[in-house]
């Protein structure tokens, strides 16, 4: 094993943090990915033979699935059969080793395998447990299965997304799973912050349902319903509740889509001036909202009469915030993405050089880095079981012969 495979290079804010994840597919592993990108040692536990279902998800090149190359990056892969008593014993040793435990199994399975809060806390009293499930561990549906799209539907986001005369629309990626993973990583760091400051810290149980992160992020939907008795409805790209009077997408003369947005009264006045409307008639928020339709139709006609390049130049000159709607190809060619280092090239043993997102957010004094793509199934069994857990040669050989690892 190379030095790089043994050592992530000492980079990142979370160097030395030990994480084990009994979590597959998207939400739980993405929480681990956020920690791994910043230097944490993250052990991804997978069943022997089949591995994480995410390994087979998404498009392939020459028979090699692409998604897991990103989803599993910067992690260690070990195989372990949790259906076997000996496998569960090793899992408990991983729990004892870890600072953070991430689980996405159903509540009943967690209890039977002793990976629930009570068992994790008994094995490792200072461990932080992140438990992600469809409906939360304290609900009547704690044992029900759940996926991210279900969480999106329950959160209110899908009801708000789409056009008034059309069906509700899911976003074009694993939105609910991804936001839950991000919220989970945030929650883990909040618990670790407390651990560092409380000598008598006795662990923490983070219980996160798949619908809750998106539900939290749509800040206004509950209070609007509670105080006004109304249900916010789909409004296309204009938003049901918008920060200011101008927000929509418009098609340019050469057929490209441009988003124009405002968040302050001043930014709306900039749009009015661009359209040749009297500035004094858009002095207040009330005046602006009363003529929202006029501004929208005016922008639609104006953009349609100009090329994308002309539109963006005039918007910039008038301090109107706008952007062409980017595709993946646009992102790959964009100078700002390049200047930010947001796309990196990583060598992969199956595909050669591959491009993917860099580590985000950026830390300037001690940045994280992408040091490997998603590992092969069980690639790190020797490192984790021998070097990190201290299993001797005979014990590991016995587990291998019995098909436990």
N, C-alpha and C positions, 0 to 999 in steps of 0.2 A: 504494500500500500504506500502511495506517495506521501510526502510530507504534507502536501496540500490537502489530501484526503483526510489526514489525521488532524489537521489544524486549519481553521478558517482564516488564519492570518492575523488574528488579533484585532480585527476591525469591527466597528459598530458599537452602539451604545449599550448593548446587552451581552457583551462578552462575559462568559462565565455562567450565564443563566442556563439552567438545565430544565428541559421541557420534554415530556413524553405525551404523545397524542394517540389515544385509542379512538380515532376519528377518521372517517372516510369521506370521499367525494369532495364537497366544496367548503361549507361553512367552517367547520372545526379546523380542517387543514389550512384554510386561508388565515385563520387567527394565528396558527403556528407559523405560517409563512411570514407574516408581519414581524414576528419575533425573530425568526431565522435570518431574515434580511438584515437585521441589526446585530447579528453576531451570536445569538443564542444557539446553544447546542440542542437541536430539536430532533427527537427520535420518533419516527413515524412507524407505528406498529401495524403490520399487515399479515393476513393469513398466508401460510405457505402455499405455493402453487398458483393461486389465483391473484393474490395481492389486492390492493385497493381497486375498487371498480373504476375509479378515475383514471387508472392506467390505460383503459380501453376507450375512454370518452373522446369525442370530437374527431376532427379530420386527421388523416394520416398521410405521410409521405413515404412511399416505398414500403408500406406495411408498418411504419413506425408511428404510433400516435403522438401528436404534437402537444396536446394540452398539458399532460403530466410533466413534460419537460420544464414547464414554468411552475405548475402547481406544486411539484415536489422539489423545486430547487432549494439549495442550501440546507437540505435536511439529510438525516441518516435514515436509511431503510433497514429495518430488521423484520424477520419473519417470526411469527409466534402463533400457535394454535390455542386460542383461548377456550376452546371447547374441551381441552385436555386439562386435567387437574395440574399436571406438571407445568403446563403453559401458564395457567393462572398464577402459579407460585412464582414464575419468572416475572410475570406482569407486576406482581406485588413488590418484587425487588426493584423494578423500574420505578414504581411509585415511591419507594423509599429513597431512591437516588435523586428523584426530580425535585425541582422547586415548584414547577407548574405541571398540572395534569389536565389534559383536554380530552373530553369524552363526548361522543354523540350517539351512543347506544341508547336504546329505550330503557326506561327506568327499571322495569322488571329484570331485564338482562343485566343491568349494572348491579342490581342487588344480588342476583344469583352468582355473578362473577366477582363479587366484592370489589367493585370499582365505583360504587356510589359514595356519597359524601361521608357517611358514617364509617365505611371501611377505609377510604383514603385517609381520613382524619386519624383513624386509629393507627394505620401503618406509618403515616408521616404527619405528625401534628402541626407542622408548619407549612404544609403544602397548600398551594392555591389551586382549587379545582374549578375549571371552567366547564360547565355542563350545558350543552346546546341541544335543544329538542324542539319538536314541532309546536308544542303547546305549553312548555314549562313544567318543571318537576312538581309544582304545587297545584296544578290544575287537575280537574277530573279526567282530562284526556292525556295524562302524563305518559301513558303507555301507547298512545296512538302514533302511527308513523307520520312523518311530515317532511316535505321538501320545500325548497326556497320559494317556488312559485305559489304554493299554498300560503306561505308567510306574506308574500307580496299582496295576494288577494285579500287576506285578513287585515292588512295594515291600513287600508284605505287608499294606498298609492294607485292601485290599478283602477279603482273607481274614478280617480281624478285624471287618469291618463287616456288621451284620445280626443276625438272631436265630438261635439254635442250630438251629432246625428249618426255617430258610429259606435261600435262596440268598445268596451273597455280594453285597454292595450297593456300588455306586459312589455317592459323594456327588453332590448335585444341581447341581454346577457343574464347571468345568474345574479340578478340584482339583490334579491332578498338574502341569498346565501352570502354574497360578498359583503354586504353591509353588516350582516350579523358577524362575520369573521372580523371585520374591522372593529366593530363595537366590542367584540370579545377580547381582542388584543388590548384595546383601551382599558377595559375593565381589569384585565390581568395586571397591567402596569399600575393602575390605581391601587390594587391590593398590595403589590410589591412595594409601592411607595410607603404604605402604612407599615409593612413588615420591617422596612429599614429603620423606622422610627419608634417602634414599640418592642422593647426587649422581651415582653411576654406575649408576643404575637402568637396566636393559636390557629393559624390557618384561615382560609376564607373559601366560601362556597359561592361561586357566581352562577346563577341560574338564569339562562337566557333562552327565551322562546323565539322562534324564527320570525314571527310577525312583529316583535317588539322594537327592534332597532329602526326600521322604516317608520313604524307608527310614531316613535319619538321624534323623528326628523321632520315630519309634517307638522310643524309646531302649532299651526293655527286651526287645524280641523276640529279639535274637540271644543276649544273655547268658542269658536264661531257657532257650532251647533248648540252648545250649552247656553250661550247668551243671546243668540239671535233666533234660535229655533229653526235654522235653515241647514240644509245639507249641501255643502259645496259640490258642484257638478263639473263634468268635463268641459273644458273651454279651449281644447286644442293647444296650440303653442302659446296662447295668450295667458294661460294659467287662471285657475278659479280665483285665487287670491294672489295678485301680483304686487310687487313692491312699488311700482309706479305705472303710468298710463301707457307706456309703449313696451311691448314685448311680443314678438312674433317672428316667424320665418317668412322670407320673401324670395321670389325667384327672379333672378337677373335676366337680362336680355339674352345671354348666352346659355341659359338653362340651368345655372348653378343656384343652390340655395344659400341664403345669407340670413343669419340671425341678427336681429337688432334688438337691443334691450336697454332699459332705463331703470334706475333704482332711486333717483332723486328728482325733485322738481326741476333742478337746473338741467339735468340731462334730457328731460322732456322738452324744455324750452329750446335746447340745441336742435332737437328734431324739428320743432315747429319752424325755427329760423331756416333750417335747411330746405324746408318745403315752401318757404316764402310766406308763411303765415305771420300775422302781427304778433310780436313778442308779448305785448301787454295783455293780449287776450288769453295767455297761458301763464299768467303770473302766479296763480295759486294751484294747489293740488286739486281743489274742487273744480276749477275751470278745466284743468287738464283731463280729469276723469270724465267730465261731462262731454268732452269732445274726443274721447278715446277712439270712437269709430272713425271719425274724420281723419285723425292722425294715422290710423291703421290703413285706411283706404288710400290716403295720400302717399304713404310710404310704398304700398304695394305697386301703385302706378309708377312712382318715381324709380324704384328699383328695376321694374320691368323695362324701363326705357333706357337703361344703362348697362354696360358690361360689368362683370364682377370686379374687374380691376378699377374701373371708374368709380363704382359704388364705394369700394373700400377706401380709395384715396379721398373722396369727398367726405365720407364719414369721419376719417381721421382728421381732416382739415377742420371739420366742424365739431370735433370732440364728441362724436356720437359713437358709442361703443357697439361694435359689430364684428362678426366673424363669418367667414365662409364655413359651412357645415363640413367638417372634415371626415373623410373616409380613412381606412387604415393606410391606403396608399398615400394620402395627403400627409398623414402623421409621419410616415417614414421619410418623406422628403422635406418636411418643414424645418426651417433653420432654427426656430426657437426651441423646438424639441431637441435639436442637435446641440445648441448652445447650453441647454440645461443638462445635457448628458442623460436624458430620460430614456434613451434606447441604447442598450449595450449589446455587444457581441460576445457570446460565450461558446467555448468549444464543447461539443457534445460527442460522446464516443460512437453514437449511431448515425448522427446527421452531419457531423462536422461543425463548422461555425454556424451558430443560429443567433438571430436577433430577438430580443425580448425587452420588456420594461426594465429600466434600471431600478435601483433602490429608491423608494419614495416613502417618506419625505427626505429631503436632503439635510444632512448634518455636515457642517463645514469643518469642524475640528476633528471629529472621529466618525467618518461616514461608514455606513455598511457597504457591502459589495456583493455581487453575484459571483460566487466562487465555484459553483457547480450547477448543472442542470439536474432535473429529477433523476435520482439514482436508480440503478437496476434493483429489482426486487431482492431484498436480503443482502444487498451489497455491503452493508455495514455490520453484519452479524458478529464478525470476529472482533471488530473494534469495540462495539458496544458491550457485548456479552463478556469478552475476555478482559479488555482494558478498563472499561468503565464500571462494569458490575462485579468483576473479579471472579467469574466462573472459571473453574480450572478445566484443563483439557479433557479430563475424563467425564466431567459433568456435561460439558458442551457436546462432546461426542455422543454421549448417551441420549441427549435430547435430539440430536440430529438423526440418530438411528431410529428413534421412536417416532419421528415425523413431527415433533413438537415445534421445532424451528426449521 
